[in-house]
Amino acid sequence: MTTELRVLRPEEWATWYGQLEFAFGDVPESPEERELWEALTEPERSLGAWDGDVCVGTAGSFSFRMAVPGGAVVPTAGVTMVSVAPTHRRRGILTSMMRRQLDDLRATGESLALLTATEPDIYGRFGYGMAAPRMRAEIDTSRVRLSVPEGTDDVRLRLARPEEAAKECEAVYARLVPGRPGMLERRPGWERLPLLDPPSERGGASPLACVLAERGGEVVGFALYRVRPDWDPEGARGTVVLGHEGALDPAAYAALWRYLWNIDLTSRLVLSNRPADEPWQHLVSDIRRCRVVHRDGGYLRLVDVGAALEARTYQTPVDVVLEVADDFCPWNAGRWRLTGDTGGAQCVGTTDAPDLALSVRELGAAYLGGVPLVSLAAAGRVRELREGALAQASRAFGSPVAPWVPHGF
């Protein structure tokens, strides 16, 4: 193999990103998109595989901070921009990039790595488990009624230009982050992502619009959306396409959804990435006409098992010895005693007899509290070695709210 793997040089970004675009269909992005992703790329955390002066592989990571069960927000690598040229497949380039990336993350002390997979079957062999599902829905708002809670009418709604309301929207988003595992803090520059609005990405819909929910002069919720007009012989059949939404209390939440439900000349509301436990599902008159689909979202990898398990809390007391298999990152392999509760946790290597046996992939899937260990055990992915240990650990690892990764990267 003649390829050279090295850290990206800033002046190589256009060539490097061009390889990524080619790998994803060779459809050039808009100037707005390219400018944003160039600004967000962290060259020192990005890798390129080069065959002479030709880039044949890309991989990178963003230095995120992610909420984990218990409310802590911890450093997490957002793995991104992974590609291999079709001329250089089956040569070990992807494996070498994943190997180098995880080694580097371990050296910098980041215990978690997160990604959203274009092809889910790729990343399991590198230890990533599907940890945060997402929900999609197409709601027939002409047939489905929305029942709202008391206090909804006390919320004032106000239209605003998205770029002018960005600071207020981000303030609401920031308050929501600790309450849901998987949510990502917005580092400087990332507040631009929800506002990205190139015409080529609208799919025939309007420019981005914003509605704010207010109470007592304070913004307590927001929704960013587009409207796609449509008509048939019976009249208007437009679609509301929801981008991002957040609210601080049930009344503000309901007021925003009622607004989206009743936009003139529309009869459908489309959501593409929402939490699996989205509250509107309990406000509708007919869930069948909402065409809800749950699918994979965020994939998580524990780079350092001990540090990662200590970074979160546990909703019930737990004292369990985990026998962890990790062929790709052998420093994680072995037995770990995890003790913890809602106040904190400790996880250290041990020679004690194991209570549960699992791979780091299953540990990643269960980490955010959305995939029960008992479910993984029923699939044969976790083995109980001490009676009662599985139920205890599964309860402890759970989360009262579903984990959710709010946007791609």
C-alpha positions as a printed Julia matrix, in Angstrom:
409×3 Matrix{Float64}:
   0.0     0.0    0.0
   1.47    3.36  -1.05
  -0.93    5.72   0.7
   0.28    8.16   3.33
  -1.97    8.93   6.31
  -1.41   12.34   7.86
  -3.07   15.19   9.73
  -4.83   17.63   7.42
  -2.99   20.79   6.48
  -5.31   23.82   6.29
  -4.25   24.61   2.73
  -5.33   21.09   1.68
  -8.93   21.53   2.83
 -10.51   22.12  -0.61
  -8.9    19.0   -2.09
  -9.71   16.94   1.0
 -13.33   18.11   1.05
 -13.63   17.53  -2.68
 -12.85   13.85  -2.11
 -15.59   13.74   0.52
 -18.11   15.32  -1.87
 -17.17   12.82  -4.58
 -17.66    9.9   -2.19
 -21.15   11.16  -1.31
 -22.39   11.37  -4.88
 -20.25   14.12  -6.41
 -22.97   16.76  -6.08
 -21.2    20.03  -5.2
 -22.52   21.77  -2.13
 -23.6    25.38  -2.18
 -20.99   28.06  -1.43
 -22.78   28.71   1.89
 -22.42   25.08   2.95
 -18.79   24.79   1.93
 -17.91   28.02   3.71
 -19.57   26.87   6.91
 -17.98   23.41   6.93
 -14.56   24.86   6.18
 -14.98   27.23   9.12
 -16.08   24.38  11.41
 -13.46   21.84  10.34
 -10.7    21.37  12.92
  -7.65   20.51  10.76
  -5.64   19.24  13.71
  -8.39   16.65  14.34
  -8.76   15.68  10.67
  -6.96   12.96   8.72
  -6.3    12.53   5.04
  -5.06    9.47   3.18
  -2.96   10.48   0.16
  -1.76    8.51  -2.84
   0.87   10.94  -4.08
  -0.93   14.26  -4.38
  -4.38   12.63  -4.68
  -6.58   12.5   -1.59
  -8.13    9.03  -1.36
  -9.51    9.02   2.19
 -10.89   11.45   4.74
 -11.87   11.36   8.4
 -12.23   13.95  11.11
 -13.76   14.75  14.45
 -15.27   17.78  16.1
 -14.47   18.65  19.72
 -18.01   18.49  21.07
 -19.4    18.37  24.59
 -22.36   16.01  25.0
 -24.97   15.57  27.72
 -24.94   12.19  29.48
 -27.39   10.66  31.97
 -27.33   12.69  35.16
 -26.93   16.04  33.41
 -23.15   16.29  33.03
 -21.89   17.62  29.7
 -18.65   15.85  28.84
 -16.02   16.09  26.07
 -17.03   13.93  23.11
 -15.47   13.5   19.7
 -17.98   14.01  16.89
 -16.65   11.63  14.24
 -17.36   13.02  10.8
 -16.44   13.37   7.11
 -15.37    9.73   6.68
 -14.81    8.55   3.12
 -12.59    6.32   0.99
 -12.17    6.73  -2.77
 -13.74    3.88  -4.77
 -10.36    3.28  -6.43
  -8.78    2.5   -3.06
 -11.3     0.29  -1.31
 -10.34   -2.95   0.44
  -6.84   -1.69   1.17
  -7.27   -1.05   4.89
  -7.52    2.75   4.57
 -10.72    3.07   6.61
  -9.34    0.79   9.32
  -6.11    2.74   9.49
  -8.01    6.04   9.85
 -10.26    4.64  12.59
  -7.2     3.19  14.34
  -5.31    6.49  14.25
  -8.36    8.49  15.29
  -9.14    6.39  18.38
  -5.49    6.36  19.4
  -5.41   10.15  19.14
  -8.63   10.55  21.12
  -7.29    8.35  23.88
  -4.11   10.43  24.0
  -6.1    13.65  24.42
  -8.29   12.15  27.15
 -11.62   12.08  25.31
 -13.54    9.07  26.59
 -16.47    9.12  24.13
 -16.84    9.21  20.35
 -20.16    9.86  18.6
 -21.22    9.61  14.97
 -24.27    9.5   12.74
 -23.8     6.71  10.21
 -24.57    7.0    6.52
 -24.17    3.21   6.31
 -24.87    1.63   9.71
 -23.17   -1.7    9.03
 -19.73   -0.08   8.75
 -19.04    1.07  12.29
 -19.97   -1.87  14.49
 -16.64   -3.52  13.83
 -14.94   -0.43  15.25
 -16.93   -0.65  18.49
 -19.77    1.81  17.84
 -23.24    0.88  19.11
 -26.54    2.5   18.16
 -27.33    4.51  21.3
 -29.76    7.28  20.33
 -32.73    6.52  18.04
 -34.59    9.26  16.23
 -38.16    9.66  15.13
 -39.62   10.72  11.81
 -43.27   11.55  11.21
 -45.62   12.75   8.49
 -48.71   14.11  10.2
 -52.03   14.63   8.44
 -52.93   17.87  10.21
 -56.25   18.07   8.34
 -57.46   14.87  10.06
 -55.54   14.8   13.36
 -56.6    17.09  16.19
 -54.17   18.47  18.76
 -55.26   18.77  22.4
 -53.19   21.3   24.34
 -52.64   21.65  28.12
 -53.84   24.43  30.39
 -51.79   27.6   30.05
 -51.14   27.27  26.34
 -53.24   30.36  25.59
 -51.04   32.41  27.93
 -48.06   31.97  25.61
 -47.48   34.75  23.09
 -46.14   33.8   19.66
 -44.05   36.13  17.57
 -42.58   35.73  14.09
 -38.94   36.76  13.71
 -36.22   36.62  11.12
 -34.16   33.5   11.9
 -30.81   35.31  11.92
 -32.16   38.04  14.2
 -33.63   35.52  16.65
 -30.59   33.22  16.66
 -29.27   34.39  20.03
 -32.63   33.83  21.74
 -33.08   30.42  20.12
 -29.6    29.34  21.17
 -30.28   30.43  24.76
 -33.32   28.13  24.88
 -31.37   25.31  23.27
 -28.52   25.69  25.78
 -30.93   25.33  28.71
 -32.3    22.1   27.23
 -28.95   20.38  26.67
 -28.3    18.96  30.18
 -31.79   17.46  30.37
 -31.48   15.03  27.48
 -28.58   12.6   26.92
 -27.03   12.92  23.49
 -27.67   16.64  23.07
 -24.62   18.65  22.04
 -23.45   21.97  23.36
 -23.04   24.54  20.62
 -19.42   25.63  20.4
 -18.76   29.01  18.75
 -19.69   28.82  15.1
 -22.16   25.96  15.48
 -25.04   28.38  16.05
 -24.84   28.96  12.29
 -25.81   25.36  11.44
 -29.57   25.62  12.15
 -29.68   28.8   10.04
 -28.03   27.26   6.98
 -30.56   27.87   4.22
 -29.2    27.4    0.69
 -31.98   27.35  -1.94
 -30.62   24.06  -3.29
 -31.55   22.34  -0.01
 -35.12   23.63   0.33
 -36.75   21.04  -1.91
 -39.25   23.53  -3.25
 -40.05   24.96   0.17
 -39.88   28.54   1.38
 -36.87   30.19   2.97
 -36.39   29.36   6.63
 -38.94   30.94   8.99
 -38.89   31.33  12.77
 -41.6    31.6   15.41
 -40.79   32.45  19.04
 -42.85   31.56  22.11
 -42.79   34.22  24.85
 -44.06   34.57  28.38
 -43.57   37.72  30.42
 -41.27   39.14  27.77
 -38.94   36.11  27.93
 -38.41   33.71  25.02
 -39.35   30.24  26.27
 -39.43   28.37  22.97
 -38.76   28.53  19.24
 -39.37   26.68  16.0
 -37.51   26.95  12.7
 -39.49   25.69   9.72
 -40.26   25.96   6.02
 -43.52   25.76   4.06
 -43.76   23.82   0.8
 -46.83   24.99  -1.14
 -48.92   22.45  -3.03
 -52.38   22.36  -4.62
 -54.71   19.74  -6.01
 -58.24   20.0   -7.47
 -59.66   20.06  -3.93
 -57.54   23.0   -2.8
 -54.36   23.78  -0.9
 -52.32   20.85   0.42
 -49.1    22.49   1.55
 -46.51   20.91   3.86
 -44.82   22.37   6.92
 -41.26   21.05   7.22
 -39.91   21.39  10.75
 -36.2    22.07  11.13
 -35.33   22.75  14.77
 -37.6    23.29  17.77
 -37.19   23.67  21.51
 -39.36   24.74  24.43
 -38.8    25.12  28.17
 -42.22   24.03  29.46
 -45.34   22.12  28.3
 -47.42   25.21  27.55
 -44.75   26.81  25.36
 -44.19   23.46  23.64
 -47.91   23.03  22.92
 -48.27   26.61  21.68
 -45.51   26.07  19.12
 -46.93   22.78  17.9
 -50.44   24.22  17.64
 -49.01   27.01  15.51
 -47.22   24.54  13.2
 -50.39   22.44  13.04
 -52.57   25.31  11.8
 -50.48   27.25   9.28
 -52.77   28.39   6.48
 -52.88   26.44   3.21
 -51.15   23.4    4.71
 -52.41   19.94   5.61
 -49.25   18.06   6.49
 -46.43   18.46   9.01
 -43.15   16.61   8.37
 -40.53   15.95  11.06
 -37.28   14.22  10.13
 -35.24   14.14  13.34
 -37.04   14.3   16.67
 -36.63   12.46  20.01
 -38.29    9.05  20.18
 -40.36   10.17  23.2
 -41.54   13.45  21.61
 -44.46   14.78  23.74
 -46.75   15.72  20.83
 -47.47   11.99  20.45
 -49.6    12.28  23.6
 -51.5    15.33  22.35
 -52.85   13.92  19.08
 -56.27   12.44  18.41
 -55.06    9.73  16.01
 -51.44    8.56  16.19
 -51.95    6.23  13.2
 -52.39    9.19  10.87
 -49.04   10.58  12.04
 -47.02    7.87  10.26
 -44.39    7.66  12.99
 -41.17    5.84  12.1
 -38.34    5.17  14.55
 -34.88    4.62  13.11
 -31.23    4.69  14.1
 -29.66    8.01  15.04
 -26.48    8.43  17.08
 -23.82    5.73  17.36
 -21.57    5.85  20.42
 -18.15    4.38  21.19
 -16.47    4.27  24.58
 -12.85    5.26  23.96
 -11.96    4.83  27.64
 -14.39    2.5   29.43
 -13.46    3.5   32.97
 -13.56    7.27  32.39
 -16.75    7.08  30.32
 -18.68    5.06  32.89
 -17.56    7.44  35.64
 -18.72   10.49  33.65
 -22.43    9.68  34.01
 -24.68    8.84  36.94
 -27.05    5.89  37.4
 -30.75    6.13  38.17
 -30.63    3.27  40.71
 -27.68    1.99  42.8
 -25.42   -0.38  40.9
 -22.46   -2.55  41.86
 -21.5    -4.8   38.98
 -18.37   -6.31  37.43
 -18.39   -6.02  33.65
 -16.23   -8.26  31.49
 -15.68   -6.14  28.4
 -14.44   -7.4   25.03
 -12.79   -4.82  22.79
 -10.58   -6.16  20.02
 -10.07   -2.77  18.35
  -9.09   -0.86  21.51
  -7.49   -3.56  23.7
  -6.82   -1.14  26.56
 -10.55   -1.43  27.34
 -10.64   -5.21  27.38
 -10.95   -6.91  30.75
 -12.96   -6.64  33.93
 -14.31   -3.37  35.29
 -16.11   -2.88  38.61
 -18.76   -0.19  38.28
 -20.3     1.24  41.44
 -22.6     4.22  41.38
 -25.97    5.87  41.89
 -27.6     9.25  41.23
 -24.74   11.02  43.02
 -21.84    9.72  40.96
 -19.88    6.63  39.98
 -16.53    4.9   40.12
 -15.25    2.4   37.56
 -11.92    0.65  38.05
 -10.17   -2.42  36.72
 -10.58   -5.55  38.85
  -9.8    -9.25  39.03
 -13.12  -10.04  40.72
 -15.47  -12.56  39.15
 -17.56  -10.99  36.35
 -21.31  -10.44  36.64
 -22.03   -9.51  33.01
 -20.1   -10.13  29.8
 -20.5    -7.86  26.77
 -18.53   -6.11  24.08
 -17.74   -2.41  24.01
 -20.29   -2.08  21.19
 -23.15   -3.13  23.49
 -21.78   -0.9   26.24
 -21.9     2.02  23.82
 -25.47    1.2   22.83
 -26.62    1.15  26.47
 -24.55    4.11  27.65
 -27.05    6.94  27.05
 -29.92    5.02  28.62
 -32.01    4.45  25.51
 -31.17    0.78  24.8
 -31.87   -1.53  27.78
 -29.24   -4.08  28.66
 -32.05   -6.62  29.1
 -32.99   -6.12  25.46
 -29.41   -6.67  24.34
 -29.27   -9.77  26.53
 -32.43  -11.12  24.9
 -30.63  -10.79  21.57
 -27.68  -12.74  22.93
 -25.41   -9.7   22.98
 -25.02   -9.54  26.79
 -24.49  -12.59  29.03
 -25.57  -12.65  32.66
 -22.98  -14.47  34.79
 -24.47  -13.68  38.21
 -28.19  -14.05  38.75
 -29.89  -10.71  39.24
 -27.0    -8.65  37.88
 -28.65   -8.02  34.51
 -31.86   -6.55  35.9
 -29.96   -4.39  38.38
 -27.57   -3.01  35.78
 -30.29   -2.48  33.18
 -32.36   -0.38  35.59
 -29.31    1.63  36.62
 -28.21    2.38  33.04
 -31.66    3.68  32.06
 -32.64    7.28  31.43
 -35.99    8.96  32.23
 -35.91   10.64  28.79
 -34.89    9.17  25.45
 -31.4    10.06  24.24
 -31.3    12.14  21.08
 -28.65   13.67  18.83
 -30.27   16.93  17.63
 -28.4    17.47  14.37
 -26.01   15.88  11.99
 -22.35   16.77  11.64
